[in-house]
Amino acid sequence: MLEAVKVALDPTPAQERLLFAHAGAARFAFNAGLAHVKATIDAHGKPEWSLYALRRWWNANKNTLAVDKDGVPWWPENSKEAYNSGLESLSDALMNWSKSRKGRRKGRRIGFPKFRAKDRTTPRFAYTTGSYGLIDNDPNALRLPRIGRVHCMENITARVGDARVLRMTITRHAGRWHASLTVERADPTPTIPPKGGMVGIDLGVKTLAVLSDGTMIANPHTLKTGERRLKHAQKALSRKVKGSNRRRKARERVSRLHAHVANQRRDLLDKLTTRLASTYSDISIEDLNVNGMIRNHRLAKSIMDASFFEIRRQLEYKTARTGARLHVIDRWYPSSKTCSNCGRVKAKLSLDERVYHCDGCGLIIDRDLNAAINIEVAGSAPETLNARGAGVRPATLRDGGQSAVKREPSSRTRGVRLGADTRKSVLQAKTN
């Protein structure tokens, strides 16, 4: 299997200048190749934008393109991998644009590639061939061709282990250089699953996660906590003269504050998902339609800050490592509206009602805890029905279908209701 290992670099000032030069070479190759493709299209020709075609064109024209004002070629100063990574990015961008234009690519429509500016592009280049990567008997360093030995902030050899390095990408973000190594490992052997039993997880904004056993994970609201500092930094940035060194420094300060918020969020989610995957043998979560949820502009910022999809993504690969099983509940299942004691489904339940009151059995329980219990029971069922009486299906919308926000059914009362007995052992399907 493929795995990514990311480590922070600690280059010397001379090495940092070389890193910037390699990133600039990748950007130069990208822009030169894009200009060549656009010129061919304007001349009503048929451009070739495969990686190999772009490489052939670059090798044939680099002595006239990458030259200084005296006509002396400067391309030998950088590794050939820097130019190849820029051409690879261009090829991928053009392929994505072509497939999107023809309707063969999922997701939003992709526009034609644009030229990359120095001050608006993340410095980036990659190594795929040559003598790069780990250094024997030097666990805290990496070898970068044409740059040399670059010190790392941690033991990279121990993190890679016996895996084979396939690619190394160098990027600069928030004032720091990082190396991302794509490694290939042997598929993990099945392990004995954890002995923590089953658990259902209800994700939310006020409380990040509520487990069916009563555990509540607080939402730190990392973006909201750092908004005050971000506001002052962005206001200071707007007052700086464009192109000045002070504006550059102010922009780097804003970037560092954003990176700090992202790191806090990533640290919390990593620790939470690792704890869940190593504690419980069966984990049930909701299939949230985040794109539909963020249409509520009052909650959009908080929903994006909570990173619901990132929790699911991490649980998918971490449960595969620990041997636990991950159950994804259909988005139309009314987990919040269903009573976890008698199975009665409410017709309406507003977001400001934080305590669930059952009109049938009189149960009074926290709204999120009630939903978590229902999610656990739905995940334990051998066959689950959704709120409209149909079988569980992938979370895709039919033409003209309803975009679900949290799998809540309409106000119609007909159909199948899901409930659980008091022992929560089997999911019982009940009809009106």
RANOR-V787016 format. One record per residue. N is the residue number from 1. RES is the residue in one letter. OMEGA is omega in whole degrees, 0 to 359 (* if undefined). D_CENTER is the distance of its C-alpha to the mean C-alpha in Angstrom with 1 decimal. Layout:
# RANOR-V787016
<<N;RES;OMEGA;D_CENTER> <N;RES;OMEGA;D_CENTER>>
This chain:
# RANOR-V787016
<<1;M;179;18.8> <2;L;182;16.3> <3;E;179;14.5> <4;A;177;13.1> <5;V;183;15.2> <6;K;182;14.6> <7;V;177;17.7> <8;A;180;19.1> <9;L;178;22.3> <10;D;184;25.6> <11;P;172;27.4> <12;T;178;31.0> <13;P;178;31.8> <14;A;178;33.2> <15;Q;179;30.2> <16;E;176;27.9> <17;R;177;30.2> <18;L;177;29.8> <19;L;176;26.0> <20;F;180;26.2> <21;A;179;28.8> <22;H;177;26.6> <23;A;176;23.7> <24;G;177;26.4> <25;A;177;27.8> <26;A;179;24.5> <27;R;179;24.4> <28;F;180;28.2> <29;A;178;27.8> <30;F;182;25.1> <31;N;179;27.4> <32;A;178;30.5> <33;G;179;29.2> <34;L;177;28.0> <35;A;178;31.4> <36;H;180;33.1> <37;V;180;31.2> <38;K;178;32.0> <39;A;178;35.6> <40;T;179;36.0> <41;I;179;34.7> <42;D;178;37.0> <43;A;179;39.9> <44;H;175;39.2> <45;G;179;38.3> <46;K;184;35.8> <47;P;174;33.2> <48;E;183;31.7> <49;W;170;28.1> <50;S;183;27.2> <51;L;183;26.3> <52;Y;178;29.7> <53;A;178;31.5> <54;L;177;29.9> <55;R;179;30.7> <56;R;179;34.3> <57;W;181;34.6> <58;W;181;33.3> <59;N;180;35.6> <60;A;187;38.5> <61;N;186;38.0> <62;K;181;36.4> <63;N;177;39.9> <64;T;180;40.5> <65;L;185;37.0> <66;A;180;36.0> <67;V;178;39.2> <68;D;184;40.4> <69;K;178;43.1> <70;D;180;45.8> <71;G;180;44.4> <72;V;180;43.4> <73;P;178;40.2> <74;W;183;37.5> <75;W;179;34.9> <76;P;181;36.3> <77;E;182;35.2> <78;N;178;31.6> <79;S;178;30.2> <80;K;180;30.1> <81;E;178;26.5> <82;A;179;25.5> <83;Y;180;27.1> <84;N;180;25.8> <85;S;176;22.1> <86;G;177;22.9> <87;L;177;24.6> <88;E;177;21.8> <89;S;179;19.4> <90;L;179;22.2> <91;S;179;22.8> <92;D;180;19.2> <93;A;179;19.3> <94;L;177;22.7> <95;M;179;21.9> <96;N;178;19.0> <97;W;181;21.5> <98;S;180;24.2> <99;K;178;22.4> <100;S;180;21.1> <101;R;181;24.7> <102;K;178;26.2> <103;G;181;24.0> <104;R;180;22.6> <105;R;180;19.0> <106;K;177;16.9> <107;G;183;15.1> <108;R;181;16.5> <109;R;182;19.3> <110;I;179;18.8> <111;G;179;21.5> <112;F;182;23.6> <113;P;178;22.3> <114;K;177;23.7> <115;F;183;25.3> <116;R;178;23.3> <117;A;184;25.0> <118;K;186;25.2> <119;D;180;24.4> <120;R;182;21.4> <121;T;177;19.6> <122;T;177;17.5> <123;P;187;19.9> <124;R;170;18.6> <125;F;188;20.5> <126;A;173;20.4> <127;Y;176;22.9> <128;T;178;23.4> <129;T;178;27.2> <130;G;182;29.8> <131;S;181;30.4> <132;Y;174;27.1> <133;G;186;25.1> <134;L;178;26.8> <135;I;180;30.3> <136;D;178;32.9> <137;N;176;34.2> <138;D;190;31.9> <139;P;184;28.8> <140;N;181;27.5> <141;A;176;27.4> <142;L;178;26.1> <143;R;177;28.2> <144;L;180;27.2> <145;P;182;29.9> <146;R;178;31.9> <147;I;177;30.5> <148;G;179;31.6> <149;R;179;30.6> <150;V;182;27.8> <151;H;177;27.6> <152;C;183;24.4> <153;M;178;23.7> <154;E;182;23.6> <155;N;183;25.0> <156;I;180;22.9> <157;T;179;25.4> <158;A;180;25.1> <159;R;179;21.3> <160;V;179;21.7> <161;G;182;24.8> <162;D;181;26.4> <163;A;180;23.5> <164;R;182;24.1> <165;V;181;22.2> <166;L;186;21.4> <167;R;177;19.8> <168;M;181;19.3> <169;T;180;17.3> <170;I;179;18.6> <171;T;175;16.9> <172;R;182;18.1> <173;H;178;16.1> <174;A;175;17.9> <175;G;181;21.1> <176;R;177;20.1> <177;W;179;19.8> <178;H;174;17.4> <179;A;178;17.8> <180;S;182;15.1> <181;L;173;17.1> <182;T;185;16.3> <183;V;179;18.8> <184;E;179;20.4> <185;R;172;21.6> <186;A;179;23.9> <187;D;182;22.6> <188;P;178;22.8> <189;T;179;26.0> <190;P;180;26.1> <191;T;177;26.6> <192;I;183;28.5> <193;P;177;26.2> <194;P;186;26.4> <195;K;182;29.3> <196;G;180;27.9> <197;G;183;28.5> <198;M;177;26.5> <199;V;173;24.4> <200;G;185;22.9> <201;I;174;20.1> <202;D;181;20.2> <203;L;181;17.3> <204;G;182;18.6> <205;V;181;18.7> <206;K;172;22.0> <207;T;187;21.3> <208;L;182;17.7> <209;A;174;18.8> <210;V;180;22.3> <211;L;182;23.4> <212;S;176;26.4> <213;D;177;28.4> <214;G;180;28.5> <215;T;179;25.9> <216;M;179;24.1> <217;I;183;21.1> <218;A;176;21.5> <219;N;183;18.9> <220;P;181;19.3> <221;H;186;18.2> <222;T;181;16.9> <223;L;180;16.8> <224;K;179;20.2> <225;T;182;21.6> <226;G;184;20.9> <227;E;182;21.8> <228;R;178;25.4> <229;R;178;24.9> <230;L;180;22.5> <231;K;181;25.2> <232;H;182;27.9> <233;A;180;26.0> <234;Q;177;25.1> <235;K;177;28.7> <236;A;179;30.0> <237;L;183;27.9> <238;S;182;29.4> <239;R;182;32.9> <240;K;181;32.6> <241;V;181;34.2> <242;K;181;32.0> <243;G;182;32.2> <244;S;178;33.6> <245;N;179;32.5> <246;R;177;32.2> <247;R;178;29.7> <248;R;179;27.7> <249;K;178;27.9> <250;A;179;27.0> <251;R;177;23.9> <252;E;177;22.8> <253;R;177;23.5> <254;V;179;21.3> <255;S;179;18.4> <256;R;179;19.2> <257;L;177;19.2> <258;H;179;15.8> <259;A;178;14.5> <260;H;177;16.6> <261;V;180;15.1> <262;A;179;11.5> <263;N;177;13.1> <264;Q;179;15.0> <265;R;181;12.1> <266;R;180;10.3> <267;D;180;13.8> <268;L;183;14.7> <269;L;178;11.9> <270;D;180;12.5> <271;K;181;16.2> <272;L;182;16.1> <273;T;177;14.4> <274;T;178;16.6> <275;R;180;19.6> <276;L;184;19.1> <277;A;181;18.7> <278;S;182;21.6> <279;T;188;23.9> <280;Y;180;23.9> <281;S;179;24.8> <282;D;182;23.6> <283;I;179;20.7> <284;S;179;20.6> <285;I;180;17.9> <286;E;173;17.8> <287;D;185;16.2> <288;L;174;15.3> <289;N;186;15.4> <290;V;179;13.2> <291;N;176;14.3> <292;G;182;17.8> <293;M;184;17.5> <294;I;173;16.5> <295;R;171;19.7> <296;N;189;21.5> <297;H;176;21.6> <298;R;182;23.0> <299;L;187;20.0> <300;A;182;17.2> <301;K;180;16.5> <302;S;179;16.7> <303;I;179;14.5> <304;M;178;11.6> <305;D;181;12.5> <306;A;177;12.5> <307;S;180;8.8> <308;F;182;10.4> <309;F;179;7.8> <310;E;177;6.0> <311;I;179;9.7> <312;R;181;10.3> <313;R;180;7.8> <314;Q;179;9.4> <315;L;182;12.7> <316;E;182;12.8> <317;Y;179;13.1> <318;K;176;14.8> <319;T;176;17.4> <320;A;179;18.1> <321;R;185;19.1> <322;T;181;21.2> <323;G;178;22.9> <324;A;180;21.9> <325;R;181;21.5> <326;L;179;18.8> <327;H;179;20.2> <328;V;184;18.4> <329;I;181;21.0> <330;D;185;21.7> <331;R;180;20.6> <332;W;179;24.3> <333;Y;184;25.5> <334;P;184;27.1> <335;S;182;26.0> <336;S;184;27.0> <337;K;184;30.2> <338;T;176;31.6> <339;C;181;33.9> <340;S;181;33.0> <341;N;184;36.7> <342;C;178;38.5> <343;G;179;35.9> <344;R;182;37.0> <345;V;177;34.6> <346;K;178;34.9> <347;A;180;35.1> <348;K;177;33.4> <349;L;183;31.4> <350;S;183;30.3> <351;L;182;27.4> <352;D;176;30.0> <353;E;184;31.6> <354;R;177;30.1> <355;V;182;32.8> <356;Y;176;33.4> <357;H;180;37.1> <358;C;179;38.2> <359;D;182;41.2> <360;G;184;42.2> <361;C;179;42.4> <362;G;181;42.0> <363;L;175;38.9> <364;I;186;37.4> <365;I;176;34.0> <366;D;185;30.9> <367;R;183;28.8> <368;D;177;25.5> <369;L;177;27.4> <370;N;179;29.1> <371;A;180;25.9> <372;A;178;24.6> <373;I;178;27.9> <374;N;179;27.8> <375;I;177;24.3> <376;E;181;25.7> <377;V;179;28.8> <378;A;178;27.1> <379;G;180;25.0> <380;S;182;28.2> <381;A;177;30.1> <382;P;179;30.9> <383;E;187;30.6> <384;T;174;29.0> <385;L;178;30.1> <386;N;187;28.3> <387;A;179;30.1> <388;R;175;31.7> <389;G;181;33.3> <390;A;179;31.3> <391;G;180;29.5> <392;V;182;25.8> <393;R;176;24.0> <394;P;185;20.5> <395;A;176;18.7> <396;T;182;19.9> <397;L;173;22.2> <398;R;180;25.6> <399;D;180;27.3> <400;G;182;28.5> <401;G;181;26.8> <402;Q;176;25.8> <403;S;185;22.2> <404;A;175;21.7> <405;V;180;20.4> <406;K;175;20.8> <407;R;180;22.8> <408;E;181;26.0> <409;P;177;29.0> <410;S;184;31.5> <411;S;178;34.7> <412;R;184;36.6> <413;T;181;38.0> <414;R;179;38.9> <415;G;184;36.9> <416;V;177;35.7> <417;R;180;34.9> <418;L;178;33.0> <419;G;180;34.3> <420;A;176;35.0> <421;D;186;38.2> <422;T;181;38.8> <423;R;179;38.0> <424;K;184;34.5> <425;S;183;35.4> <426;V;177;35.0> <427;L;182;33.4> <428;Q;176;36.4> <429;A;183;36.3> <430;K;175;38.9> <431;T;180;40.4> <432;N;*;42.3>>
